[in-house]
Amino acid sequence: MVLGPMVAGIAVIALFLYMEYRSDHPSFDVSLFRNRGYAISIAAVSLSFFALTGITFTLPFYLQILRGFDTLTAGLCFIPFAVGQLLAAPRSATTVARFGYRAVMTSGLVIVAFALTSLVFVQIDTPLWLLLGVFFLFGLGMGLVIAPASTVMQNVLPLARAGAGSAVQNTVRQVGGALGVAIVGTVLATQYAANLAASSTELPDDASQALPEGAFAAASESIVATQQVLTSAAESGVPAAVIDSLTAIAYADFLAASHVTSVISASVVVIAALIVGFGLPHIPVPTKSEPSADKSRESEA
């Protein structure tokens, strides 16, 4: 049911790209992707945003439902991510001047992949400081990817096509982010429902009979729906011990599903790191005496 619309969406995107490629006045200049430096940089940014939006969609459920944080506290937990970016992005130019675009962007993607992999081991009782440290590493890695990649995408193109390059970059990045929420969110919901269905067959009789008919089907919609079902059950007189047992099972199932999404996001970033590490050509770093990198622009076009 979900796979059909996804395939249809991919087909529509492919048709759109084909029509733009054949057009003599395209609104989305597909020919820009012939430039290897531009194409690889935009792939790195888009895949990074895929992972970023997917994880930031999942984590609030973990923080607010499983950990019991209020909305403000859950939001404040993302400050280390912003701090990591603020520290890395402004200093990325100096780092690139010393080590080059490929090394810096690849290192940033490796850091992001490490942070995402760390989320696979997060449990309900994981110390908050450790979780915030992972968020900080995530932001640090993103800062080493986004800023240099954006610079590359502007410097490798002729000045006359810089505007089109910027527009295409924004469009592809937003599509990557939207796909991150759609795909990761779908996997999270599907995996959670499957986990909950498997757990429901192993419940003791007193727990399974305590809930009304159809409760598990309603609860499997999301962890929020599960919480609502259990709250209604508690208000209807279901013993607290049974509610606590069902809550623990639901939380464990959701956590397992979120670990699957972390693996997917980490894998996407690893792919991006491999693409950049092996595919990004050497691109000279502009200096103050060289306001543009026209040499590399023409050689990579």
N, C-alpha and C positions, 0 to 999 in steps of 0.2 A: 504493500500500500504506500509506503514511503519511498521505495526505490523507483517507482514509476515516475512521480513528479520530478525526482532528482535527475533521472535520465532525460526527461523531457526538457528540463531547464538547461542541461548541458548541450542538448541538441539545438536549443534556441540560441545559446551563446555562440556555438560553432557556426550556425547559419548567419548570425549577425557579423561575426568576424570575417566570414567569407564575402559577404556583401560589401563590407567596408574595404576589404582588400581589392575587390573588383571596381570599386567606385573611383572616379577621377577627382572627387572632392570629398574625401572621407571625413566624418566627424570624429572617428577613432582611427588614428593613423597606425595601421598594423605594420607598415613598412619600418617603423622605428625599431621593431624587434630584430631586424637584420643586424643591428649593431650589437655585438656580443656583450660588450661592457654594460650597455643599457639593459639588455634583456636579462642578464644574470643578476644585475643589481635589483631590478624590479621583481624578479622571482624571489630573491632573498627577503625583500621587504614584505612582499605579499604573503609568503609562507610564514614569516614572523608574526604578521598581523593575524593570520589564521590561528596560530597557536595562542596569541595574546587574547583575542576576543573569545576563543573557545574556553580558555581557562578562567578568564574573568567572568564568564557566564556561570561556570560551575562553582567557583569558590564562594560566592555569597550564600549559596544554599548550605554549604558546609559550615560557614562561619555563623550564620543566623539560626539554622535549624539544628544542626548537630552540636555546635558549640554553645548555642543559646545566647549569642551576642545580639544586642539591639542594632538597629540599622546604622546609627552613627558610629558605634564601635567597630562594626564590620567594615564600614567605609574607611575609618582611620587606619585599619590594618593594611591598607594599600599604600599608605604614605611611604613606607620604605621602597616600594617600587618606583615611585616618583623621585625619591631622593637618589636612587641608583642611576636613573636616567639623567638627573641634573648634574651628577658628578661625572658621568662618563661622556655624555654628548659634547659638552663644551671642550673637553680635553681630547676628543677623538681626532681633531685636526693635527695636534702636535704628535699624537701617536702614529697617525697615518704618515706624516712627514718622515718619521723615523723608520717605520716598519713596512709601510705600503698598505694600499687598500685591501688587498687579498688577505694578508695576515691579520689585520685588525678586524675585518668583517667576519672572517672565519672564527677567530677567537671569541668574538661576541656571540656568535651562533652556538659555539660549543658551551659557553657559559649558560646560555638560555636553555640548551638541551639538558645540561646538568641540573639546573633548577627544576625543570619540568620532571625529570626523572626522579628527583628527590621527593616530589609530591606523591609518587607512587607509594612511598613508605609512610605517608602521613596517616596517623590514627586520630581517634576522637580525643585522646588524652595527650597528644603531642604537645610539648611545651610551646607556648605562644612565641617566645623569643626565637625559637628555632624556625618556626613558620615565617616570622617576619624576616629572618635572615635569608630564607629562600626567596622571598619576595624582593629583597634588596638585590640579590644576585640576578634575578630575572630582569629587573630594571637596568642593572649595570650592563648586562649583556645586550639588551635592546638598545641602549645608548651607543654602544660600539658598533651597532649594525645600521640603525636608521640614519644617523647623521652622515657617515661616510657614504652609504649607498645613495642617499639623496644627492650628495655632492657629485658622485660619479655619474649619476643619471643626467645631470645638467652639463658636466664638463665634457662628456664624450660625444655630445651632439653639436652640430653646427649651430651657431647663434640664432640663425633664422628658424630653427626647429625647436629651440629650447622651450617655447611656450607650449607647443603641441606635446613635447615630451613631458612637461609638468602636468598637463591635463590628463594624459594617458596614465602617468604614474598615480595620480590621485584616484582615478577610476578603478584601476586594477587593484590598488591597495584596499579600497572600500569593498570591492567584490570579494577579495580575500578575507576581509574581516567578516563580511556577511556570511560567507560560506563557513567560516569558523564557528559562528554561533549556530548556524543551521545544522551542520554535520555533527559537531561535538554535542550539541543539545539533543539531537536525535539519538545518537549513540547512548548518551547518558540515560535518556528516558527509556529507550528500548532495553538496555542492559539492566536497569533497575527493575523494570517490570518483570523481566525474565528471572532475575534473582529472587524477587519477592514471590513469584509463582512457585519457584522451586522450594523456597522456605515454607510456604503455606502447606505443602504436602507432608512436612516433617513436624508440624506443630502437635503438641499433646492435645488430647481431646478437650480438656477444660479451656484451653486457649482458643481452639478453632470454633467451639460451640458458643463461646462468649460473644462473638461478633455476629451481627445480623447477616442474613444472606446478601451477597453482593458487596460486602464490605471490602473484601480483598480486591475485587475488580476496580472499585472506586479508589482504593488506596494505591493501586499500581499506576495510576495516572502520573503521579509525581510525589516527591517527598513532602511537599506542602499538602497535597491531598491526603497523604497518609497521616500527617499530623492532625488534620481536621477530622478524619475518621476516628482516630484514637481519642481525640478530645470529646467527640460526641459519645463515644462508647463509655468514657469515664463518667460523663454527665448522666448517662442512662443507668449507671450503677454497676458497671463491670469492675471487678476488684482491682485495686491498685497494683497488686502483684502481677496480674495478667497484663495490664496496660504496660507496666515497666518491661515485662518480658517481650511483648510485641514491639515496643519502641526500640529496644536493643537490637532485635532482629532486623527491623526496618533500617535503622541507622547503619548496621553492618552491611546490609545489602546495598544501600546507597553509596557507602564508602567504597565498596568493591567496584561499583559501577563508575565512580569518579576516578578510580585508579586506572580503569580502562581508557578513559578519556585522556588522562595524563600521558599514558603510553602512546596514544595516537598523536597527541600534540608534540611530544618529544621526538617521535619518529619523523614527523613533518619537518621539524627544525634540523634534525640530523641530515635529512635529504637536502635541505637548504645549505647546510654547511659543506656537504660534499660538492654540491653544484658550484658554490663560490670557491672552495679550496682547489678544485681541479679545473674549473672552467673560466674563472675571471681572468682576463688578460692583464698583463702589466700595464698600468695606466700611470703616466707621470703625474706627480703631485704639483699643482700650480703654485707658483711663488708670487710674492708681491710684485715682482718685476714682470710676471707673466699673468695678467688678469684672466686669461682664458687658456684652455688646453686644446687649441685648434689642431695641433699636430696629432694628438691622440684621437681627436674627433674624426679627422679625415681617415686616419689609418684604420679605425674600428668601424667606420660607416659601411 
